[in-house]
Amino acid sequence: MPEIVTVGEALIDLTQTAEPAGPIRRYAAFPGGAPANVAVAAARLGSEAAFIGKVGKDAFGGILKDTLTGDKVDVTGLYEDGSVLTTLAVVSVDAGGERSFAFYRTPGADTQLTPEEAVAALEAYEERPVFLHFGSVSLTTEPARSATLAAARRAGELGVLLSYDPNYRASLWSDLDTALTWMKEPLSLCHVLKLAEEELALLTGTEDLEAGSLALYETYRIPLIVVTMGAGGSFYRLGESTGRVASRPVRVADTNGAGDTFLGALLTRLVLAGGLENLTPKKLEEALDFANRAAALTCTRPGAIPAMPTLDEVLSGEEGAQ
């Protein structure tokens, strides 16, 4: 039975693969979508994982389903809809490996997941998972917004820990105020909050990691807050305790999927640690070090899911660093 369930978007990342040759841009179709990425990362790193979402009955939807099943992700909660197409995210990459996104979803299949479908999929598991994870992309439009929140609230009622990534994609929101309203909506529900530095500033109005994380903790009582800082590693707030864990320097090919790999790795290690109840700063720092290493490996290869490392690869890297 799944230990980590993710709910939200599975889509195709049309990712730039080469420098422009005059007017020609070269793109490759990579399976992606943040919650789907997290599920695959967790599965590759040793957890039993499942995904809840919707794809079209088209070639891209088939690729996504095959990719998830190929990585042993439970897809009993993956719905196929013949009336809409699988969503595309066009990912352009600059010289430093940083990404920009354009989404083709008018509407995309991922946006059509209903509350009834999401809750039914969650309740169908014979045993409750340890974590339910979701992000803010599925909060950008209905009915996926209501589906995501309904699944999160039902999971909370079942005693499942909630993990949330408010991954901000400006092009998917009508305006910043609307984005902030809905990105903040799940904060009072979640137990693990993972966000990038720019998202911390967006939600709190400060770039100071200590002050921003304290504001979120005091306002929403989130037990564990983690801020990813790219090459700078990660910062955490575990209640009143804070700290930083360094990353490993790598040659970056593409940062796409690095944050999702990090989160899948972190949740996997938190499952092994028994959740959050007895989590100490020392145990957390060990989990964050593992997650940093996994994310760094993802950055060395193009794409999101195709770039994600296996458990053996991460462990081999740890041995080589000693």
N, C-alpha and C positions, 0 to 999 in steps of 0.2 A: 504493500500500500504506500501511496506517496507520502513522503515526509515534508516536501516543499511543493506547494501548488502555486502557480502564477496565473493571473487572469488579466486579459487585455488584448493588445494587438500582436498579431503575427502578420508580417508583410514582407515584401520584397524590397531589398535595398539595391537600387541600381547605382552602383558605386563606381566613380571614376577610377580607372585603372592605369592611366598613362598621361603624360604631359600632352597638352593639346598639340595637334599637328595641323596648323592653319585653322580652318573652321571646324575640323573634325575633333570630336571628343569621344573617347572610348570608355564604355561602361560595361560592367559585368553584373549579372543578376545574382545577388547573394540573398539567401534566406535570412530574415531578421525580424525586428520588432522587439522592443526592450523586454517585455515579460517573457516572450518566447526565448530570447537570448538567455535570460536568467535561468529558465528551466533547463536549457541545454547545458549551460555552464555547471549548474548544480549536478546534473546527471553525469557529466564527464568527470566530475571531481568526487564522485562517490555517493551522492544522495539518490534516493528514490524521488523522482520529480514528475509532476503532471502539469498540463497546460489547459486552461479554459479560455476559449475564444471562438472566433468565426472567420472563415476564409471563403472565397468564392469557389464554385465548381468549375474551375478553369485550370490551365496548366500551372500557373503560379501557385494556386491553392494546393494542387497536388504535390508540387515541390516542397511546400512548407510542411504538409502532413508527412511526406516521406522523410524529410529531414528530421522532424521530431521523433518519429518512430524509429528511425535509424540510430538515434542517440538514446533510445530506450526511455523516452519521455512518454508517459501515459497520455493518450489523446482521446480518451473516452469523453472528455468535455470539449472537444474540438468540433464545432458545428460547421457544416458545409451548406452554403446558400447559393442556389443557381440564379437568383434574381439580381445579384450584384457581383462586381468584380473584386478580386483580391487587391488590396491597397498597394500602391507603389510609393516608395520614398527615394527620390533621386538625391544621392549623396555625392557632393563635389568635394574634392580634397585639395588643400593648398600645399605649398612646398614644404611646410612644416608638419604635414600630416593631419592638420585640423580640418574639421568637416563643416559644411553648410548643407541644409536640408531643404528640399521642396517636395511636398506631398501631393499625390494624385489620388483623391478619395472623395468622389462626388456622387453618391457616397461610396466609400470603400466597405468591403465586407466586415472589416474589424469593427466598424462603427455600429453595426446592426445587431450585435449581441444584446439580448433582452434580459431584464432582471430575472424573469422566470427561468430562462435557460441557464443563466449563471448560477443561481441558487440551486437549481435541480442538479447541475453537474457537481457542485460542491457537496451536496447532501448525499450523492450517490456513492461516495467512497465509504467502504465498510468501516474504516477507522479514520478518526480525525487526523489531519496532518499537523505537523508542528507549526509550520508557517504558511500563511497565505500572503503572496507578494503581488503588488500592483504599482502602476505608475500613473502619471498625470495625463499622458497622451490619450488614454481612454476616457478622460474626464472632459475632453474638449467638445464633445457633441453627444446628442441623444440618439438612440437609447443606450449606447455604451456607457455613458456617464452613470445613469441610474443602475445599470447592470453591475458596474464595478462597485459602487457604493453599497448596493444590496448584498453583494457577495461578501464585502468587507464586514458589514454589520452582522450578517448571519454567522460568519466565521468567528467574530467576537463573541457572539452568543454561545457558540460551541466550544469556546475556550481555546481557539486557535490564535497564535501570535500573528500580528499583522506587521508586514514590512512594506514600506512606501518609499518610492523614489519620485519626487516632484520634478521630473526631467522636463525643463521648459523648452518648448519649441514655438517660438514667436509666431511663425507663419500659420499655426493651427488655431490661434486665438483671434477673436475680433479686435480686442484691445487689451492693454496690460491690466486694467482694473478687473475685467472679467476673468482674466487668467489668474490673478492673485486670489480672487474670491474662491474659485474652484480648486486651485492648488492648495489652499489652506483648509478646505472643507474636511479632508480626512485626517488632519494632524492630530485631532483629539482622540482618534481611534487607534493610532498606530503605536507599536511597541519598538520598532526599529525604523529609524529615518535615515536614509542615505541621500546625500545631496552634494552637488559640486559647489565650489567656492562661490561661483556667480549666482547660484540658486540660493545659497545662504544669504547673500547680500540682497537678493530680490525679495525674499520673504521677511527679512528682519530690518533692512535698511542700514546694515553695517557690514563691513568686510572683516571685522575683528572676529576671529574664530571663537575665542573665549566668550566675548560679549554676545555674539549672535546665537551661539548654541545655548548659552544660559537663558537668553530671552525665550527661545523655543521650549526649553525644559520647564521654565517657570510658568509659561502660559499654557502649555499643552500636556505637561507631565509625561513626556516621552522618555522611557527608560534608557534607550540607547540612541545616540545621535552620532553619525559618522559623516565627516566631510572629506571628500576626495580632492586631492590637490595635484593630480597629474604626476609629473616627475618629483613633486615635493612629498609624495607619500599620502598619508591620511592622518586626520585628526579625529579624536573621539571625545565624547562626553558620556560617561556612564554614571548617571546621577550627578553627584558632586565631584566625581573624579574626571580629570581630563588628561590627555596625553597625545603624543604624535608617534607615528611609526613610519620610518623611512622606506622609500621605494628603492628598487634596483634600476640603475640607469641602463637603457637599451637603445638600440638604433630603431627609431620609429618609422614604420612603413605606413601605418594607418591606425588612428586611435578609435575607429568605429568598433563598438562592442566592449571596450575596455572597462567602462563603468559597470556594465551588466555582468561581465566576467567577475569583476571584483565582488559584486553583490552576491552572485551565485556561490562564489567561493566562501564569502563570509557566512552566509546562511548555512552552508554545508557544515562549516566548522562550529557554528552555534548549535546546530542539531547534535553534533557529536559531544558538545559540552553540556548537553541537557537543557538547552534553551537559555533563558535569561535569569532564572531563579537564583542560581548559585554562581553566576558569572562574576569573575574578579577581573580587575584591570590587567593582571598578568595573563590570564587565559585569553582575554580579549585582545591583548597586544600580539599574542601568538597567532590568533585567528586573523588579525589584520595584516600581519606579516605574510601569512599564506595568501591572503587575498591580493595584497600588493604584488606579489610575485606572479600570481596567475594573470592579473591584469597587464603586467609588464610584458609577459609572453604574448598576449593577444596583440599588443601594439607592434610586434615585430613582423606580423603577417597581415595581408589585406583581408577585408571583409570582417563581419562580426562573428556569426556562428562558425564559418570555416576556420577562423583564426583561433578559436578558443582551445586552450590546452587540455590535455588529459591529466589525470592525477599523477601518473608516472612522470610526465614531463615536468610538472611543478616540483615533485619530490626530487627528481634528478637535479633540478636547478638548485634546490636547497642544499643538496649534498655537495654540489660543485662549489657552493659559496662558502663552505666551512673551511 
